[in-house]
Amino acid sequence: MQSPADIESLELGHKVPWRVRLRAWWEGYDVGPLLERGHDEGGVHSGDPDHREADHGGGYGGGGAVQAHGQQEAGGGATAAPKKPLWSAGRIEVVERIWGKGFSTPGGDEHIPYLIKPFGLTSAMSVLDLAAGLGGAARFMAKTSGAWVTGFEGDRLLAKAAQERSLTAGLEKKATVSPYDPENFELKQRFDCVFAKEGFFAVASKDRLLDVIHGALKPRGQLCFTDYVLADSANPSHPGLTQWAEHEPAPPHPWSVRDYVRGLEGRGFDLRTSEDITDQHRKMVLDAWAGFAEVLRDHKPSKGTLLELVSEAELWARRVIALQSGLRVYRFYALKPGDAPQ
């Protein structure tokens, strides 16, 4: 019987798409014969209104071609179909079951300590989280160190859900999460540390973003973030990358590793770490889906939840394929120099 752990074996051109295999697993039949007969998706789903809805757009919204740094996306003349909102209560429920309470991306409380270890957080320090999601990392930092964490999240519904969870945890002041526009924001407060987890790849104006971050850090302030990046040798037109970009919830604008190195060092940052953590990230994805499959063996979701689950599974299947096609996950750690002596 198939399971969501089969995300690991997906390859481009697979004759039975992931959504079919997930539905087959959920309903308890084998997709082997479908592979042997070469059934296409339309033949499997003919007449099934649930799958017509799940198939619309391939995910949570439109996308665009993978763009190298400085390139513009070509416009089209056709009128785009209305996009599904990026987040919903149903999707939040699904991602928390997969990644853990308070998290919307891989790596829960067990992964955050590794990322923030260089900060050396104390109760006297302040942290800015620019990709707060459901606030799990912000609350972890506040609970374990006493630091004051200011979180910002680009999706309003996700930010509201995150702040509600901080309130429930009694951390509504120590680990706040508010909505913001990452393409256009200013900061008056200055922070000891800036943190972000896989959020910058969806920001088009990364030069401006780095300028704002530089200005928001105190002298000797620390910056640590992870992000999806293009390997310097990546071919942006690789099918695995174009499929990923076309179906991401928000159009991606990935920089290359070289772009980030130049962007950070060009602003005077002392770049201490530029680490490829792709294998670790991929393992977290596959392990989480495998664990979730075990839960679903005894607790089958409703059809409404299944639709969200199918879309989420497709999203991560495409990301795993992209990680084999030139997309990487990097961890960057840098220091802002101290003020020059007067």
C-alpha positions as CSV (number, residue, x, y, z in Angstrom):
1,M,0.0,0.0,0.0
2,Q,1.3,3.5,-0.8
3,S,2.0,6.0,1.8
4,P,3.1,9.7,1.9
5,A,6.6,8.4,2.6
6,D,6.6,7.6,-1.1
7,I,7.4,11.2,-1.7
8,E,11.0,10.1,-1.7
9,S,10.6,8.0,-4.8
10,L,8.8,10.6,-7.0
11,E,10.5,11.3,-10.3
12,L,9.8,13.6,-13.1
13,G,7.4,12.0,-15.6
14,H,5.9,9.6,-13.2
15,K,2.9,8.0,-14.9
16,V,0.7,8.2,-11.7
17,P,0.9,11.6,-10.1
18,W,1.4,12.0,-6.3
19,R,-2.2,13.1,-5.7
20,V,-3.4,9.8,-7.3
21,R,-1.0,7.8,-5.2
22,L,-2.0,9.5,-2.0
23,R,-5.7,9.0,-2.7
24,A,-5.0,5.4,-3.6
25,W,-3.3,4.9,-0.2
26,W,-6.1,6.7,1.6
27,E,-8.8,4.5,0.0
28,G,-6.7,1.3,0.4
29,Y,-6.0,0.2,-3.2
30,D,-2.8,-0.4,-5.0
31,V,-1.6,1.9,-7.8
32,G,0.8,-0.7,-9.2
33,P,-1.7,-1.7,-12.0
34,L,-2.1,1.9,-12.9
35,L,1.7,2.2,-13.4
36,E,1.7,-0.9,-15.5
37,R,-1.2,0.3,-17.7
38,G,0.1,3.8,-17.9
39,H,-3.1,5.4,-16.8
40,D,-3.0,9.2,-17.0
41,E,-4.4,11.4,-14.3
42,G,-7.6,12.3,-16.2
43,G,-8.5,8.6,-16.6
44,V,-8.1,8.0,-12.9
45,H,-10.1,11.1,-11.8
46,S,-12.8,11.2,-14.4
47,G,-16.0,12.3,-12.8
48,D,-14.6,12.9,-9.3
49,P,-15.5,16.4,-8.2
50,D,-13.2,16.2,-5.2
51,H,-10.2,15.7,-7.4
52,R,-11.2,18.3,-9.9
53,E,-11.0,20.8,-7.0
54,A,-7.7,19.4,-5.7
55,D,-6.2,19.6,-9.2
56,H,-7.0,23.2,-9.8
57,G,-3.8,25.2,-10.1
58,G,-1.7,22.3,-8.7
59,G,-1.5,23.9,-5.2
60,Y,-2.2,27.0,-3.3
61,G,-1.7,29.6,-5.9
62,G,0.1,30.6,-9.1
63,G,3.8,30.7,-9.6
64,G,6.3,31.8,-12.1
65,A,9.5,30.8,-13.9
66,V,12.6,30.5,-11.8
67,Q,14.4,33.8,-12.0
68,A,18.0,34.5,-11.7
69,H,19.0,37.5,-9.7
70,G,18.0,40.7,-11.5
71,Q,15.8,39.0,-14.1
72,Q,12.2,40.1,-14.8
73,E,9.4,37.6,-15.2
74,A,7.7,37.8,-18.6
75,G,4.1,38.9,-18.5
76,G,1.2,37.0,-20.1
77,G,-1.8,38.3,-21.9
78,A,-4.4,35.8,-20.5
79,T,-6.5,36.6,-17.5
80,A,-5.3,34.5,-14.6
81,A,-7.8,32.4,-12.7
82,P,-8.6,33.5,-9.1
83,K,-5.9,32.2,-6.8
84,K,-6.8,30.1,-3.7
85,P,-5.7,31.9,-0.5
86,L,-2.2,30.8,0.5
87,W,-3.5,29.8,4.0
88,S,-6.7,28.5,5.5
89,A,-7.7,27.0,8.9
90,G,-7.6,23.6,7.2
91,R,-4.1,24.0,5.8
92,I,-2.8,25.2,9.2
93,E,-4.3,22.1,10.8
94,V,-2.6,19.8,8.3
95,V,0.9,21.5,8.5
96,E,0.9,21.4,12.3
97,R,0.2,17.7,12.1
98,I,3.1,17.2,9.8
99,W,5.7,19.5,11.1
100,G,4.7,19.9,14.8
101,K,2.6,22.3,16.9
102,G,3.5,25.9,16.0
103,F,5.4,25.0,12.8
104,S,4.6,25.4,9.1
105,T,7.9,24.2,7.7
106,P,10.3,21.3,8.5
107,G,12.3,21.2,11.6
108,G,10.5,21.8,14.9
109,D,11.8,22.4,18.4
110,E,14.5,19.8,17.8
111,H,16.0,21.7,14.8
112,I,15.8,25.3,16.1
113,P,18.6,24.9,18.7
114,Y,21.1,24.0,16.0
115,L,20.1,27.1,13.9
116,I,20.2,29.6,16.8
117,K,23.2,28.2,18.7
118,P,25.6,30.9,17.5
119,F,23.3,33.6,18.9
120,G,24.1,32.7,22.5
121,L,20.7,34.1,23.5
122,T,20.0,35.5,27.0
123,S,17.1,37.3,28.6
124,A,18.8,40.6,27.9
125,M,18.8,40.1,24.1
126,S,16.2,40.9,21.4
127,V,15.5,38.9,18.3
128,L,13.7,39.8,15.1
129,D,12.1,36.8,13.2
130,L,11.3,37.8,9.7
131,A,9.7,34.5,8.6
132,A,7.7,33.7,11.8
133,G,5.1,31.4,10.3
134,L,3.0,30.0,13.2
135,G,5.5,31.3,15.7
136,G,7.1,28.1,16.8
137,A,10.7,29.3,16.5
138,A,9.9,32.6,18.2
139,R,8.2,30.9,21.2
140,F,11.1,28.4,21.4
141,M,13.6,31.2,21.6
142,A,11.6,33.2,24.2
143,K,10.9,30.1,26.4
144,T,14.4,28.7,26.4
145,S,16.4,31.9,26.8
146,G,14.0,34.6,28.0
147,A,14.9,36.7,25.0
148,W,12.4,39.2,23.6
149,V,11.3,38.0,20.2
150,T,9.5,40.2,17.6
151,G,8.1,38.0,14.8
152,F,6.8,39.2,11.5
153,E,4.9,37.0,9.0
154,G,3.9,37.9,5.4
155,D,0.5,36.1,5.5
156,R,-2.1,37.8,7.7
157,L,-4.1,34.7,8.6
158,L,-0.9,32.8,9.5
159,A,0.3,35.8,11.7
160,K,-3.0,35.9,13.5
161,A,-2.9,32.2,14.2
162,A,0.7,32.5,15.5
163,Q,-0.2,35.3,17.8
164,E,-3.1,33.3,19.2
165,R,-0.7,30.5,20.0
166,S,1.6,32.9,21.7
167,L,-1.3,34.1,23.8
168,T,-2.3,30.6,24.7
169,A,1.4,29.9,25.7
170,G,1.5,33.0,27.9
171,L,4.1,34.6,25.6
172,E,2.0,37.2,23.9
173,K,4.5,39.9,24.9
174,K,7.7,37.9,24.8
175,A,7.1,36.2,21.4
176,T,4.8,38.5,19.3
177,V,3.9,37.8,15.7
178,S,2.4,40.5,13.5
179,P,1.6,40.6,9.7
180,Y,3.9,42.6,7.4
181,D,4.8,43.2,3.8
182,P,8.4,41.8,3.3
183,E,8.7,43.8,0.1
184,N,8.0,47.1,1.7
185,F,8.6,47.6,5.4
186,E,10.7,49.8,7.7
187,L,12.0,49.2,11.2
188,K,12.8,51.8,13.8
189,Q,13.8,49.4,16.6
190,R,17.2,47.8,16.6
191,F,17.8,44.2,17.5
192,D,20.7,42.0,18.8
193,C,19.8,39.2,16.3
194,V,17.8,38.7,13.1
195,F,16.5,35.2,12.3
196,A,14.6,33.8,9.4
197,K,13.8,30.3,8.3
198,E,13.2,29.6,4.6
199,G,11.3,32.8,3.9
200,F,13.5,35.1,1.8
201,F,13.3,33.1,-1.4
202,A,9.8,34.4,-2.0
203,V,10.9,38.1,-1.6
204,A,11.6,39.8,-4.9
205,S,13.4,42.9,-3.5
206,K,16.1,41.1,-1.6
207,D,18.6,43.9,-1.9
208,R,16.2,46.2,-0.1
209,L,15.5,43.4,2.5
210,L,19.2,43.1,3.3
211,D,19.5,46.9,3.6
212,V,16.6,47.0,6.1
213,I,18.1,44.1,8.1
214,H,21.5,45.8,8.2
215,G,19.9,48.9,9.5
216,A,17.8,47.0,12.1
217,L,20.9,45.3,13.7
218,K,22.8,46.8,16.5
219,P,26.6,47.0,16.2
220,R,28.0,43.5,16.4
221,G,24.5,42.2,15.8
222,Q,24.0,38.7,14.4
223,L,22.1,37.5,11.4
224,C,21.2,33.8,10.9
225,F,18.8,32.6,8.2
226,T,18.1,29.6,6.1
227,D,16.8,29.8,2.6
228,Y,16.1,28.0,-0.7
229,V,18.9,29.0,-3.1
230,L,20.0,28.1,-6.6
231,A,23.2,26.3,-6.7
232,D,25.8,28.4,-8.6
233,S,25.8,25.7,-11.3
234,A,22.0,25.3,-11.5
235,N,20.2,25.5,-14.8
236,P,17.1,27.7,-14.1
237,S,15.2,26.0,-17.0
238,H,15.6,22.5,-15.5
239,P,12.2,20.8,-15.5
240,G,12.4,20.1,-11.8
241,L,13.0,23.8,-11.1
242,T,10.4,25.1,-13.5
243,Q,7.7,22.8,-12.1
244,W,8.6,23.9,-8.6
245,A,8.4,27.6,-9.5
246,E,5.2,27.3,-11.4
247,H,3.3,25.8,-8.5
248,E,4.8,27.4,-5.4
249,P,2.2,29.1,-3.2
250,A,3.9,32.5,-3.9
251,P,6.2,33.1,-6.9
252,P,9.7,32.3,-5.9
253,H,12.7,34.7,-6.6
254,P,15.6,32.6,-5.4
255,W,19.1,34.0,-5.3
256,S,22.2,31.9,-5.9
257,V,24.7,31.2,-3.1
258,R,27.0,33.6,-4.8
259,D,24.3,36.3,-4.8
260,Y,23.9,36.0,-1.1
261,V,27.6,36.1,-0.4
262,R,28.0,39.2,-2.5
263,G,24.9,40.8,-1.0
264,L,26.1,40.2,2.6
265,E,29.7,41.0,2.2
266,G,28.9,44.0,0.0
267,R,27.0,45.5,3.0
268,G,29.9,45.0,5.3
269,F,28.7,41.8,7.0
270,D,31.3,39.4,8.3
271,L,30.0,36.2,6.8
272,R,31.1,33.4,9.1
273,T,29.0,30.5,7.8
274,S,27.6,29.6,4.4
275,E,26.5,26.0,4.9
276,D,24.7,23.6,2.6
277,I,22.1,21.8,4.7
278,T,20.1,20.4,1.8
279,D,20.5,16.8,2.9
280,Q,19.5,17.5,6.4
281,H,16.4,19.5,5.2
282,R,15.4,16.7,2.8
283,K,15.7,14.1,5.5
284,M,13.4,16.2,7.8
285,V,10.8,16.4,5.1
286,L,10.8,12.7,4.3
287,D,10.9,11.7,8.0
288,A,8.0,13.9,8.8
289,W,5.9,12.6,6.0
290,A,6.7,9.0,7.0
291,G,5.7,9.7,10.6
292,F,2.5,11.4,9.4
293,A,1.7,8.3,7.2
294,E,1.8,6.2,10.4
295,V,-0.7,8.5,12.1
296,L,-3.0,8.3,9.1
297,R,-3.1,4.5,9.1
298,D,-5.3,4.7,12.2
299,H,-6.9,8.1,11.7
300,K,-8.2,8.7,8.2
301,P,-8.9,12.4,7.4
302,S,-12.2,13.8,6.3
303,K,-12.5,14.6,2.6
304,G,-12.1,18.3,3.3
305,T,-8.9,17.6,5.1
306,L,-7.8,15.2,2.4
307,L,-7.9,18.0,-0.2
308,E,-5.6,20.1,1.9
309,L,-3.4,17.1,2.5
310,V,-3.1,16.3,-1.2
311,S,-2.1,19.9,-2.0
312,E,0.5,20.0,0.8
313,A,1.9,16.6,-0.4
314,E,2.2,17.9,-3.9
315,L,3.9,21.0,-2.7
316,W,6.5,19.1,-0.8
317,A,6.9,16.5,-3.6
318,R,7.8,19.3,-6.0
319,R,10.2,20.8,-3.5
320,V,12.0,17.5,-3.0
321,I,12.3,17.1,-6.8
322,A,13.6,20.6,-7.0
323,L,16.2,19.8,-4.4
324,Q,17.5,17.2,-6.8
325,S,17.5,19.6,-9.7
326,G,19.6,22.5,-8.6
327,L,17.7,24.0,-5.7
328,R,19.6,23.9,-2.4
329,V,18.9,24.9,1.2
330,Y,21.6,27.0,2.8
331,R,22.3,28.3,6.3
332,F,24.0,31.7,6.5
333,Y,25.4,33.3,9.7
334,A,27.0,36.7,9.7
335,L,28.0,39.5,12.0
336,K,27.4,43.2,11.6
337,P,30.6,45.1,12.3
338,G,30.7,47.4,15.4
339,D,30.6,51.1,15.1
340,A,33.9,52.7,14.1
341,P,35.6,54.5,17.0
342,Q,35.1,58.2,17.1
